[in-house]
Amino acid sequence: GNSGGAGSQLVYFKDCETGERLAAQRKTMAELVRSYQARFPSIVVRGHRDWPGVNKACPSFDVRAWIAAGMN
């Protein structure tokens, strides 16, 4: 659960032909995550699938790797 904390959910749409997040969405998502990281230095950023006890495939990319690669 999210006991004692706060949560935020980002929703995005994929390009119907490629299955990829759209460039503007990637840029906005990176800006939002960076702003949260600046405001809350100990924030945990994960994909839905990465939370304990969740059996889902979303998002369809590795959030931890995306952040480590500079959110490009």
All heavy atoms as a GROMACS GRO file, in nm:
protein
  553
    1GLY      N    1   0.079  -0.118   0.000
    1GLY     CA    2   0.000   0.000   0.000
    1GLY      C    3   0.085   0.126   0.000
    1GLY      O    4   0.206   0.122  -0.011
    2ASN      N    5   0.017   0.233   0.019
    2ASN     CA    6   0.082   0.364   0.018
    2ASN      C    7   0.067   0.428   0.156
    2ASN      O    8   0.048   0.546   0.169
    2ASN     CB    9   0.020   0.450  -0.091
    2ASN     CG   10   0.102   0.574  -0.117
    2ASN    OD1   11   0.220   0.577  -0.087
    2ASN    ND2   12   0.039   0.675  -0.171
    3SER      N   13   0.074   0.346   0.260
    3SER     CA   14   0.052   0.393   0.396
    3SER      C   15   0.154   0.499   0.436
    3SER      O   16   0.273   0.480   0.423
    3SER     CB   17   0.061   0.274   0.491
    3SER     OG   18   0.044   0.317   0.622
    4GLY      N   19   0.104   0.611   0.485
    4GLY     CA   20   0.190   0.716   0.534
    4GLY      C   21   0.257   0.799   0.427
    4GLY      O   22   0.344   0.879   0.455
    5GLY      N   23   0.219   0.782   0.303
    5GLY     CA   24   0.284   0.856   0.194
    5GLY      C   25   0.182   0.916   0.101
    5GLY      O   26   0.063   0.919   0.128
    6ALA      N   27   0.232   0.966  -0.006
    6ALA     CA   28   0.147   1.025  -0.109
    6ALA      C   29   0.176   0.955  -0.240
    6ALA      O   30   0.282   0.897  -0.258
    6ALA     CB   31   0.174   1.174  -0.122
    7GLY      N   32   0.086   0.961  -0.332
    7GLY     CA   33   0.106   0.898  -0.460
    7GLY      C   34   0.060   0.986  -0.573
    7GLY      O   35  -0.018   1.077  -0.555
    8SER      N   36   0.112   0.957  -0.690
    8SER     CA   37   0.073   1.029  -0.810
    8SER      C   38   0.072   0.928  -0.923
    8SER      O   39   0.154   0.837  -0.926
    8SER     CB   40   0.172   1.141  -0.840
    8SER     OG   41   0.130   1.211  -0.954
    9GLN      N   42  -0.018   0.943  -1.014
    9GLN     CA   43  -0.028   0.852  -1.126
    9GLN      C   44  -0.018   0.929  -1.255
    9GLN      O   45  -0.084   1.031  -1.273
    9GLN     CB   46  -0.162   0.778  -1.120
    9GLN     CG   47  -0.181   0.680  -1.232
    9GLN     CD   48  -0.312   0.604  -1.217
    9GLN    OE1   49  -0.382   0.615  -1.119
    9GLN    NE2   50  -0.344   0.526  -1.316
   10LEU      N   51   0.066   0.880  -1.344
   10LEU     CA   52   0.079   0.940  -1.477
   10LEU      C   53   0.019   0.844  -1.577
   10LEU      O   54   0.044   0.724  -1.572
   10LEU     CB   55   0.226   0.963  -1.511
   10LEU     CG   56   0.306   1.046  -1.413
   10LEU    CD1   57   0.452   1.051  -1.456
   10LEU    CD2   58   0.249   1.186  -1.403
   11VAL      N   59  -0.058   0.895  -1.667
   11VAL     CA   60  -0.121   0.813  -1.770
   11VAL      C   61  -0.075   0.865  -1.905
   11VAL      O   62  -0.067   0.985  -1.927
   11VAL     CB   63  -0.276   0.821  -1.761
   11VAL    CG1   64  -0.340   0.740  -1.871
   11VAL    CG2   65  -0.322   0.776  -1.624
   12TYR      N   66  -0.041   0.773  -1.994
   12TYR     CA   67   0.001   0.815  -2.127
   12TYR      C   68  -0.062   0.724  -2.231
   12TYR      O   69  -0.110   0.616  -2.199
   12TYR     CB   70   0.153   0.816  -2.140
   12TYR     CG   71   0.217   0.680  -2.134
   12TYR    CD1   72   0.237   0.606  -2.250
   12TYR    CD2   73   0.258   0.625  -2.014
   12TYR    CE1   74   0.295   0.481  -2.245
   12TYR    CE2   75   0.317   0.500  -2.010
   12TYR     CZ   76   0.335   0.428  -2.126
   12TYR     OH   77   0.391   0.305  -2.121
   13PHE      N   78  -0.058   0.769  -2.354
   13PHE     CA   79  -0.111   0.692  -2.465
   13PHE      C   80   0.004   0.653  -2.556
   13PHE      O   81   0.100   0.728  -2.571
   13PHE     CB   82  -0.214   0.775  -2.543
   13PHE     CG   83  -0.334   0.809  -2.460
   13PHE    CD1   84  -0.339   0.927  -2.388
   13PHE    CD2   85  -0.439   0.721  -2.451
   13PHE    CE1   86  -0.448   0.959  -2.310
   13PHE    CE2   87  -0.550   0.752  -2.373
   13PHE     CZ   88  -0.555   0.871  -2.303
   14LYS      N   89  -0.009   0.538  -2.618
   14LYS     CA   90   0.095   0.491  -2.710
   14LYS      C   91   0.058   0.528  -2.852
   14LYS      O   92  -0.059   0.538  -2.887
   14LYS     CB   93   0.109   0.340  -2.700
   14LYS     CG   94   0.156   0.292  -2.566
   14LYS     CD   95   0.163   0.142  -2.569
   14LYS     CE   96   0.194   0.086  -2.433
   14LYS     NZ   97   0.197  -0.059  -2.434
   15ASP      N   98   0.161   0.542  -2.934
   15ASP     CA   99   0.142   0.559  -3.077
   15ASP      C  100   0.080   0.430  -3.129
   15ASP      O  101   0.131   0.321  -3.104
   15ASP     CB  102   0.276   0.587  -3.145
   15ASP     CG  103   0.264   0.604  -3.294
   15ASP    OD1  104   0.238   0.504  -3.363
   15ASP    OD2  105   0.282   0.718  -3.341
   16CYS      N  106  -0.029   0.438  -3.200
   16CYS     CA  107  -0.101   0.319  -3.246
   16CYS      C  108  -0.017   0.234  -3.341
   16CYS      O  109  -0.035   0.113  -3.346
   16CYS     CB  110  -0.232   0.359  -3.312
   16CYS     SG  111  -0.350   0.430  -3.197
   17GLU      N  112   0.071   0.294  -3.416
   17GLU     CA  113   0.151   0.218  -3.512
   17GLU      C  114   0.275   0.156  -3.451
   17GLU      O  115   0.312   0.044  -3.483
   17GLU     CB  116   0.189   0.307  -3.630
   17GLU     CG  117   0.068   0.348  -3.714
   17GLU     CD  118   0.107   0.433  -3.833
   17GLU    OE1  119   0.223   0.429  -3.875
   17GLU    OE2  120   0.019   0.502  -3.884
   18THR      N  121   0.343   0.228  -3.362
   18THR     CA  122   0.471   0.178  -3.309
   18THR      C  123   0.460   0.122  -3.169
   18THR      O  124   0.548   0.049  -3.125
   18THR     CB  125   0.576   0.292  -3.306
   18THR    OG1  126   0.535   0.389  -3.211
   18THR    CG2  127   0.594   0.354  -3.443
   19GLY      N  128   0.355   0.156  -3.095
   19GLY     CA  129   0.343   0.113  -2.958
   19GLY      C  130   0.429   0.193  -2.862
   19GLY      O  131   0.437   0.163  -2.744
   20GLU      N  132   0.494   0.296  -2.910
   20GLU     CA  133   0.583   0.379  -2.828
   20GLU      C  134   0.508   0.498  -2.770
   20GLU      O  135   0.410   0.545  -2.827
   20GLU     CB  136   0.700   0.430  -2.913
   20GLU     CG  137   0.793   0.322  -2.960
   20GLU     CD  138   0.869   0.257  -2.846
   20GLU    OE1  139   0.913   0.328  -2.753
   20GLU    OE2  140   0.883   0.134  -2.848
   21ARG      N  141   0.560   0.548  -2.658
   21ARG     CA  142   0.506   0.672  -2.603
   21ARG      C  143   0.541   0.784  -2.700
   21ARG      O  144   0.645   0.783  -2.763
   21ARG     CB  145   0.570   0.701  -2.467
   21ARG     CG  146   0.528   0.601  -2.362
   21ARG     CD  147   0.610   0.615  -2.235
   21ARG     NE  148   0.746   0.568  -2.263
   21ARG     CZ  149   0.855   0.622  -2.211
   21ARG    NH1  150   0.847   0.724  -2.129
   21ARG    NH2  151   0.973   0.573  -2.240
   22LEU      N  152   0.453   0.879  -2.713
   22LEU     CA  153   0.475   0.990  -2.803
   22LEU      C  154   0.583   1.082  -2.747
   22LEU      O  155   0.600   1.094  -2.626
   22LEU     CB  156   0.346   1.067  -2.825
   22LEU     CG  157   0.228   0.982  -2.876
   22LEU    CD1  158   0.103   1.067  -2.885
   22LEU    CD2  159   0.261   0.921  -3.011
   23ALA      N  160   0.661   1.148  -2.834
   23ALA     CA  161   0.774   1.231  -2.792
   23ALA      C  162   0.732   1.338  -2.692
   23ALA      O  163   0.801   1.361  -2.591
   23ALA     CB  164   0.841   1.294  -2.915
   24ALA      N  165   0.622   1.404  -2.717
   24ALA     CA  166   0.576   1.508  -2.625
   24ALA      C  167   0.541   1.450  -2.489
   24ALA      O  168   0.564   1.513  -2.385
   24ALA     CB  169   0.456   1.582  -2.684
   25GLN      N  170   0.488   1.329  -2.488
   25GLN     CA  171   0.455   1.264  -2.361
   25GLN      C  172   0.582   1.226  -2.285
   25GLN      O  173   0.589   1.242  -2.163
   25GLN     CB  174   0.370   1.140  -2.385
   25GLN     CG  175   0.232   1.175  -2.436
   25GLN     CD  176   0.152   1.052  -2.472
   25GLN    OE1  177   0.205   0.959  -2.532
   25GLN    NE2  178   0.026   1.052  -2.437
   26ARG      N  179   0.682   1.173  -2.355
   26ARG     CA  180   0.809   1.139  -2.290
   26ARG      C  181   0.872   1.263  -2.228
   26ARG      O  182   0.920   1.260  -2.115
   26ARG     CB  183   0.906   1.074  -2.390
   26ARG     CG  184   0.863   0.935  -2.433
   26ARG     CD  185   0.973   0.862  -2.508
   26ARG     NE  186   1.027   0.938  -2.621
   26ARG     CZ  187   0.984   0.933  -2.745
   26ARG    NH1  188   0.881   0.855  -2.775
   26ARG    NH2  189   1.041   1.004  -2.840
   27LYS      N  190   0.870   1.373  -2.301
   27LYS     CA  191   0.929   1.499  -2.253
   27LYS      C  192   0.855   1.549  -2.129
   27LYS      O  193   0.916   1.584  -2.027
   27LYS     CB  194   0.925   1.604  -2.364
   27LYS     CG  195   0.981   1.739  -2.324
   27LYS     CD  196   0.974   1.837  -2.442
   27LYS     CE  197   1.036   1.969  -2.407
   27LYS     NZ  198   0.944   2.061  -2.344
   28THR      N  199   0.723   1.551  -2.136
   28THR     CA  200   0.642   1.599  -2.024
   28THR      C  201   0.658   1.508  -1.903
   28THR      O  202   0.669   1.555  -1.789
   28THR     CB  203   0.494   1.610  -2.065
   28THR    OG1  204   0.486   1.700  -2.175
   28THR    CG2  205   0.408   1.658  -1.951
   29MET      N  206   0.661   1.377  -1.924
   29MET     CA  207   0.677   1.283  -1.814
   29MET      C  208   0.812   1.305  -1.746
   29MET      O  209   0.822   1.308  -1.623
   29MET     CB  210   0.666   1.138  -1.862
   29MET     CG  211   0.660   1.039  -1.748
   29MET     SD  212   0.646   0.866  -1.798
   29MET     CE  213   0.510   0.870  -1.912
   30ALA      N  214   0.918   1.325  -1.823
   30ALA     CA  215   1.050   1.350  -1.766
   30ALA      C  216   1.050   1.480  -1.686
   30ALA      O  217   1.106   1.486  -1.575
   30ALA     CB  218   1.155   1.356  -1.878
   31GLU      N  219   0.988   1.584  -1.738
   31GLU     CA  220   0.981   1.712  -1.666
   31GLU      C  221   0.907   1.696  -1.534
   31GLU      O  222   0.949   1.750  -1.432
   31GLU     CB  223   0.913   1.817  -1.753
   31GLU     CG  224   0.996   1.862  -1.871
   31GLU     CD  225   0.920   1.949  -1.970
   31GLU    OE1  226   0.797   1.967  -1.954
   31GLU    OE2  227   0.984   1.997  -2.065
   32LEU      N  228   0.799   1.622  -1.535
   32LEU     CA  229   0.720   1.603  -1.414
   32LEU      C  230   0.799   1.521  -1.311
   32LEU      O  231   0.804   1.557  -1.193
   32LEU     CB  232   0.587   1.535  -1.447
   32LEU     CG  233   0.491   1.518  -1.331
   32LEU    CD1  234   0.458   1.652  -1.266
   32LEU    CD2  235   0.364   1.451  -1.380
   33VAL      N  236   0.862   1.414  -1.354
   33VAL     CA  237   0.941   1.332  -1.262
   33VAL      C  238   1.056   1.414  -1.204
   33VAL      O  239   1.082   1.410  -1.084
   33VAL     CB  240   0.992   1.204  -1.331
   33VAL    CG1  241   1.094   1.132  -1.244
   33VAL    CG2  242   0.875   1.111  -1.362
   34ARG      N  243   1.124   1.491  -1.288
   34ARG     CA  244   1.233   1.576  -1.237
   34ARG      C  245   1.183   1.677  -1.134
   34ARG      O  246   1.249   1.704  -1.035
   34ARG     CB  247   1.303   1.646  -1.353
   34ARG     CG  248   1.391   1.554  -1.432
   34ARG     CD  249   1.470   1.630  -1.540
   34ARG     NE  250   1.546   1.536  -1.619
   34ARG     CZ  251   1.519   1.502  -1.746
   34ARG    NH1  252   1.418   1.559  -1.809
   34ARG    NH2  253   1.594   1.414  -1.808
   35SER      N  254   1.066   1.734  -1.159
   35SER     CA  255   1.012   1.832  -1.063
   35SER      C  256   0.978   1.764  -0.931
   35SER      O  257   1.004   1.820  -0.825
   35SER     CB  258   0.890   1.905  -1.120
   35SER     OG  259   0.776   1.823  -1.123
   36TYR      N  260   0.924   1.643  -0.936
   36TYR     CA  261   0.896   1.568  -0.812
   36TYR      C  262   1.026   1.534  -0.740
   36TYR      O  263   1.035   1.543  -0.619
   36TYR     CB  264   0.819   1.440  -0.842
   36TYR     CG  265   0.671   1.459  -0.867
   36TYR    CD1  266   0.599   1.359  -0.929
   36TYR    CD2  267   0.603   1.573  -0.827
   36TYR    CE1  268   0.463   1.373  -0.952
   36TYR    CE2  269   0.468   1.588  -0.849
   36TYR     CZ  270   0.398   1.486  -0.912
   36TYR     OH  271   0.265   1.500  -0.933
   37GLN      N  272   1.127   1.492  -0.816
   37GLN     CA  273   1.255   1.458  -0.754
   37GLN      C  274   1.318   1.579  -0.686
   37GLN      O  275   1.381   1.566  -0.581
   37GLN     CB  276   1.351   1.399  -0.858
   37GLN     CG  277   1.310   1.261  -0.903
   37GLN     CD  278   1.396   1.210  -1.018
   37GLN    OE1  279   1.434   1.286  -1.107
   37GLN    NE2  280   1.424   1.082  -1.017
   38ALA      N  281   1.304   1.696  -0.745
   38ALA     CA  282   1.358   1.818  -0.686
   38ALA      C  283   1.282   1.856  -0.558
   38ALA      O  284   1.343   1.897  -0.459
   38ALA     CB  285   1.353   1.933  -0.786
   39ARG      N  286   1.151   1.839  -0.561
   39ARG     CA  287   1.068   1.875  -0.445
   39ARG      C  288   1.075   1.772  -0.334
   39ARG      O  289   1.063   1.805  -0.216
   39ARG     CB  290   0.922   1.892  -0.488
   39ARG     CG  291   0.898   2.016  -0.570
   39ARG     CD  292   0.756   2.027  -0.618
   39ARG     NE  293   0.660   2.028  -0.508
   39ARG     CZ  294   0.532   1.997  -0.522
   39ARG    NH1  295   0.483   1.965  -0.640
   39ARG    NH2  296   0.451   2.000  -0.419
   40PHE      N  297   1.090   1.646  -0.372
   40PHE     CA  298   1.089   1.536  -0.276
   40PHE      C  299   1.211   1.447  -0.302
   40PHE      O  300   1.200   1.343  -0.370
   40PHE     CB  301   0.960   1.454  -0.290
   40PHE     CG  302   0.835   1.537  -0.289
   40PHE    CD1  303   0.766   1.565  -0.407
   40PHE    CD2  304   0.786   1.589  -0.170
   40PHE    CE1  305   0.651   1.642  -0.405
   40PHE    CE2  306   0.670   1.667  -0.168
   40PHE     CZ  307   0.602   1.693  -0.286
   41PRO      N  308   1.328   1.483  -0.250
   41PRO     CA  309   1.452   1.412  -0.283
   41PRO      C  310   1.451   1.261  -0.254
   41PRO      O  311   1.523   1.186  -0.319
   41PRO     CB  312   1.557   1.483  -0.197
   41PRO     CG  313   1.500   1.618  -0.172
   41PRO     CD  314   1.351   1.600  -0.165
   42SER      N  315   1.370   1.217  -0.161
   42SER     CA  316   1.367   1.074  -0.129
   42SER      C  317   1.253   0.999  -0.200
   42SER      O  318   1.223   0.885  -0.166
   42SER     CB  319   1.356   1.053   0.022
   42SER     OG  320   1.236   1.109   0.070
   43ILE      N  321   1.194   1.062  -0.301
   43ILE     CA  322   1.081   1.002  -0.372
   43ILE      C  323   1.120   0.869  -0.437
   43ILE      O  324   1.233   0.851  -0.483
   43ILE     CB  325   1.026   1.100  -0.479
   43ILE    CG1  326   0.892   1.050  -0.533
   43ILE    CG2  327   1.126   1.120  -0.592
   43ILE    CD1  328   0.821   1.151  -0.621
   44VAL      N  329   1.026   0.776  -0.439
   44VAL     CA  330   1.043   0.649  -0.508
   44VAL      C  331   0.958   0.657  -0.634
   44VAL      O  332   0.837   0.677  -0.626
   44VAL     CB  333   0.997   0.530  -0.420
   44VAL    CG1  334   1.001   0.401  -0.498
   44VAL    CG2  335   1.082   0.523  -0.294
   45VAL      N  336   1.021   0.644  -0.749
   45VAL     CA  337   0.949   0.648  -0.876
   45VAL      C  338   0.953   0.508  -0.935
   45VAL      O  339   1.060   0.453  -0.959
   45VAL     CB  340   1.013   0.750  -0.973
   45VAL    CG1  341   0.935   0.754  -1.104
   45VAL    CG2  342   1.019   0.889  -0.910
   46ARG      N  343   0.836   0.452  -0.958
   46ARG     CA  344   0.825   0.315  -1.010
   46ARG      C  345   0.712   0.310  -1.111
   46ARG      O  346   0.620   0.390  -1.107
   46ARG     CB  347   0.790   0.217  -0.900
   46ARG     CG  348   0.889   0.205  -0.791
   46ARG     CD  349   0.841   0.102  -0.690
   46ARG     NE  350   0.934   0.094  -0.579
   46ARG     CZ  351   0.908   0.030  -0.467
   46ARG    NH1  352   0.791  -0.028  -0.450
   46ARG    NH2  353   0.996   0.026  -0.372
   47GLY      N  354   0.720   0.209  -1.193
   47GLY     CA  355   0.607   0.176  -1.279
   47GLY      C  356   0.506   0.097  -1.198
   47GLY      O  357   0.540   0.037  -1.096
   48HIS      N  358   0.383   0.096  -1.241
   48HIS     CA  359   0.277   0.022  -1.170
   48HIS      C  360   0.320  -0.122  -1.147
   48HIS      O  361   0.302  -0.177  -1.039
   48HIS     CB  362   0.149   0.029  -1.252
   48HIS     CG  363   0.028  -0.019  -1.178
   48HIS    ND1  364  -0.094  -0.030  -1.240
   48HIS    CD2  365   0.008  -0.058  -1.050
   48HIS    CE1  366  -0.184  -0.074  -1.153
   48HIS    NE2  367  -0.124  -0.092  -1.038
   49ARG      N  368   0.380  -0.184  -1.248
   49ARG     CA  369   0.420  -0.324  -1.240
   49ARG      C  370   0.531  -0.349  -1.138
   49ARG      O  371   0.555  -0.463  -1.099
   49ARG     CB  372   0.469  -0.372  -1.377
   49ARG     CG  373   0.598  -0.305  -1.417
   49ARG     CD  374   0.644  -0.346  -1.553
   49ARG     NE  375   0.779  -0.296  -1.576
   49ARG     CZ  376   0.847  -0.323  -1.683
   49ARG    NH1  377   0.794  -0.398  -1.776
   49ARG    NH2  378   0.969  -0.277  -1.697
   50ASP      N  379   0.601  -0.244  -1.096
   50ASP     CA  380   0.716  -0.259  -1.007
   50ASP      C  381   0.682  -0.252  -0.859
   50ASP      O  382   0.770  -0.270  -0.776
   50ASP     CB  383   0.821  -0.153  -1.041
   50ASP     CG  384   0.868  -0.164  -1.186
   50ASP    OD1  385   0.882  -0.278  -1.235
   50ASP    OD2  386   0.888  -0.060  -1.249
   51TRP      N  387   0.557  -0.224  -0.826
   51TRP     CA  388   0.518  -0.218  -0.686
   51TRP      C  389   0.493  -0.359  -0.632
   51TRP      O  390   0.440  -0.444  -0.704
   51TRP     CB  391   0.393  -0.131  -0.668
   51TRP     CG  392   0.426   0.013  -0.685
   51TRP    CD1  393   0.416   0.085  -0.800
   51TRP    CD2  394   0.478   0.100  -0.586
   51TRP    NE1  395   0.459   0.214  -0.778
   51TRP    CE2  396   0.498   0.226  -0.647
   51TRP    CE3  397   0.511   0.085  -0.452
   51TRP    CZ2  398   0.549   0.334  -0.577
   51TRP    CZ3  399   0.560   0.194  -0.383
   51TRP    CH2  400   0.578   0.316  -0.446
   52PRO      N  401   0.531  -0.384  -0.509
   52PRO     CA  402   0.509  -0.517  -0.450
   52PRO      C  403   0.362  -0.557  -0.456
   52PRO      O  404   0.273  -0.476  -0.429
   52PRO     CB  405   0.555  -0.501  -0.305
   52PRO     CG  406   0.647  -0.382  -0.306
   52PRO     CD  407   0.594  -0.291  -0.415
   53GLY      N  408   0.338  -0.680  -0.492
   53GLY     CA  409   0.202  -0.733  -0.494
   53GLY      C  410   0.120  -0.697  -0.615
   53GLY      O  411   0.004  -0.735  -0.625
   54VAL      N  412   0.177  -0.624  -0.710
   54VAL     CA  413   0.102  -0.585  -0.831
   54VAL      C  414   0.138  -0.681  -0.944
   54VAL      O  415   0.255  -0.706  -0.971
   54VAL     CB  416   0.135  -0.440  -0.872
   54VAL    CG1  417   0.069  -0.406  -1.004
   54VAL    CG2  418   0.091  -0.344  -0.763
   55ASN      N  419   0.037  -0.734  -1.008
   55ASN     CA  420   0.058  -0.827  -1.118
   55ASN      C  421   0.003  -0.764  -1.246
   55ASN      O  422  -0.102  -0.802  -1.294
   55ASN     CB  423  -0.012  -0.960  -1.088
   55ASN     CG  424   0.020  -1.065  -1.192
   55ASN    OD1  425   0.119  -1.055  -1.263
   55ASN    ND2  426  -0.064  -1.166  -1.201
   56LYS      N  427   0.075  -0.664  -1.295
   56LYS     CA  428   0.035  -0.592  -1.416
   56LYS      C  429   0.157  -0.572  -1.503
   56LYS      O  430   0.269  -0.577  -1.456
   56LYS     CB  431  -0.027  -0.458  -1.382
   56LYS     CG  432  -0.155  -0.469  -1.302
   56LYS     CD  433  -0.231  -0.340  -1.305
   56LYS     CE  434  -0.360  -0.356  -1.230
   56LYS     NZ  435  -0.474  -0.365  -1.314
   57ALA      N  436   0.136  -0.542  -1.630
   57ALA     CA  437   0.247  -0.519  -1.723
   57ALA      C  438   0.275  -0.371  -1.746
   57ALA      O  439   0.373  -0.336  -1.809
   57ALA     CB  440   0.216  -0.586  -1.856
   58CYS      N  441   0.190  -0.283  -1.695
   58CYS     CA  442   0.206  -0.142  -1.722
   58CYS      C  443   0.306  -0.078  -1.625
   58CYS      O  444   0.316  -0.123  -1.512
   58CYS     CB  445   0.072  -0.069  -1.716
   58CYS     SG  446  -0.011  -0.086  -1.556
   59PRO      N  447   0.380   0.018  -1.666
   59PRO     CA  448   0.388   0.063  -1.804
   59PRO      C  449   0.468  -0.037  -1.886
   59PRO      O  450   0.531  -0.126  -1.832
   59PRO     CB  451   0.461   0.197  -1.793
   59PRO     CG  452   0.551   0.179  -1.677
   59PRO     CD  453   0.474   0.092  -1.580
   60SER      N  454   0.470  -0.020  -2.012
   60SER     CA  455   0.537  -0.117  -2.100
   60SER      C  456   0.684  -0.082  -2.118
   60SER      O  457   0.742  -0.113  -2.221
   60SER     CB  458   0.466  -0.121  -2.234
   60SER     OG  459   0.466   0.008  -2.292
   61PHE      N  460   0.745  -0.018  -2.018
   61PHE     CA  461   0.888   0.010  -2.022
   61PHE      C  462   0.941   0.003  -1.880
   61PHE      O  463   0.866   0.010  -1.783
   61PHE     CB  464   0.917   0.147  -2.085
   61PHE     CG  465   0.865   0.265  -2.006
   61PHE    CD1  466   0.951   0.337  -1.924
   61PHE    CD2  467   0.734   0.306  -2.015
   61PHE    CE1  468   0.905   0.446  -1.851
   61PHE    CE2  469   0.686   0.414  -1.943
   61PHE     CZ  470   0.772   0.484  -1.861
   62ASP      N  471   1.072  -0.013  -1.866
   62ASP     CA  472   1.138  -0.025  -1.736
   62ASP      C  473   1.164   0.116  -1.682
   62ASP      O  474   1.254   0.186  -1.729
   62ASP     CB  475   1.268  -0.103  -1.753
   62ASP     CG  476   1.338  -0.130  -1.622
   62ASP    OD1  477   1.321  -0.053  -1.525
   62ASP    OD2  478   1.411  -0.231  -1.616
   63VAL      N  479   1.086   0.159  -1.585
   63VAL     CA  480   1.096   0.294  -1.531
   63VAL      C  481   1.233   0.318  -1.470
   63VAL      O  482   1.294   0.423  -1.492
   63VAL     CB  483   0.983   0.321  -1.430
   63VAL    CG1  484   1.002   0.455  -1.361
   63VAL    CG2  485   0.848   0.315  -1.499
   64ARG      N  486   1.283   0.222  -1.393
   64ARG     CA  487   1.414   0.238  -1.328
   64ARG      C  488   1.523   0.259  -1.432
   64ARG      O  489   1.609   0.347  -1.418
   64ARG     CB  490   1.444   0.117  -1.243
   64ARG     CG  491   1.563   0.136  -1.151
   64ARG     CD  492   1.580   0.020  -1.057
   64ARG     NE  493   1.455   0.000  -0.984
   64ARG     CZ  494   1.429  -0.105  -0.909
   64ARG    NH1  495   1.518  -0.201  -0.895
   64ARG    NH2  496   1.315  -0.116  -0.846
   65ALA      N  497   1.522   0.180  -1.539
   65ALA     CA  498   1.623   0.195  -1.647
   65ALA      C  499   1.606   0.328  -1.719
   65ALA      O  500   1.705   0.392  -1.755
   65ALA     CB  501   1.612   0.079  -1.744
   66TRP      N  502   1.483   0.369  -1.740
   66TRP     CA  503   1.454   0.497  -1.805
   66TRP      C  504   1.512   0.613  -1.725
   66TRP      O  505   1.576   0.705  -1.780
   66TRP     CB  506   1.303   0.512  -1.824
   66TRP     CG  507   1.254   0.642  -1.874
   66TRP    CD1  508   1.271   0.694  -2.000
   66TRP    CD2  509   1.178   0.739  -1.800
   66TRP    NE1  510   1.209   0.817  -2.009
   66TRP    CE2  511   1.152   0.847  -1.888
   66TRP    CE3  512   1.130   0.746  -1.672
   66TRP    CZ2  513   1.079   0.958  -1.849
   66TRP    CZ3  514   1.056   0.856  -1.633
   66TRP    CH2  515   1.031   0.960  -1.720
   67ILE      N  516   1.493   0.611  -1.594
   67ILE     CA  517   1.548   0.716  -1.507
   67ILE      C  518   1.700   0.711  -1.509
   67ILE      O  519   1.766   0.815  -1.524
   67ILE     CB  520   1.491   0.705  -1.365
   67ILE    CG1  521   1.342   0.740  -1.366
   67ILE    CG2  522   1.568   0.795  -1.268
   67ILE    CD1  523   1.270   0.713  -1.237
   68ALA      N  524   1.759   0.592  -1.497
   68ALA     CA  525   1.904   0.577  -1.497
   68ALA      C  526   1.966   0.626  -1.627
   68ALA      O  527   2.079   0.675  -1.628
   68ALA     CB  528   1.942   0.431  -1.473
   69ALA      N  529   1.892   0.614  -1.737
   69ALA     CA  530   1.942   0.658  -1.869
   69ALA      C  531   1.919   0.806  -1.894
   69ALA      O  532   1.941   0.855  -2.004
   69ALA     CB  533   1.875   0.575  -1.979
   70GLY      N  534   1.870   0.878  -1.794
   70GLY     CA  535   1.850   1.021  -1.810
   70GLY      C  536   1.712   1.062  -1.856
   70GLY      O  537   1.690   1.174  -1.898
   71MET      N  538   1.618   0.968  -1.854
   71MET     CA  539   1.479   0.993  -1.891
   71MET      C  540   1.466   1.044  -2.034
   71MET      O  541   1.386   1.134  -2.062
   71MET     CB  542   1.411   1.088  -1.791
   71MET     CG  543   1.397   1.030  -1.655
   71MET     SD  544   1.308   1.136  -1.542
   71MET     CE  545   1.443   1.201  -1.445
   72ASN      N  546   1.540   0.990  -2.122
   72ASN     CA  547   1.532   1.028  -2.265
   72ASN      C  548   1.437   0.937  -2.338
   72ASN      O  549   1.417   0.827  -2.308
   72ASN     CB  550   1.670   1.022  -2.330
   72ASN     CG  551   1.761   1.125  -2.267
   72ASN    OD1  552   1.721   1.237  -2.244
   72ASN    ND2  553   1.882   1.086  -2.238
   0.00000   0.00000   0.00000
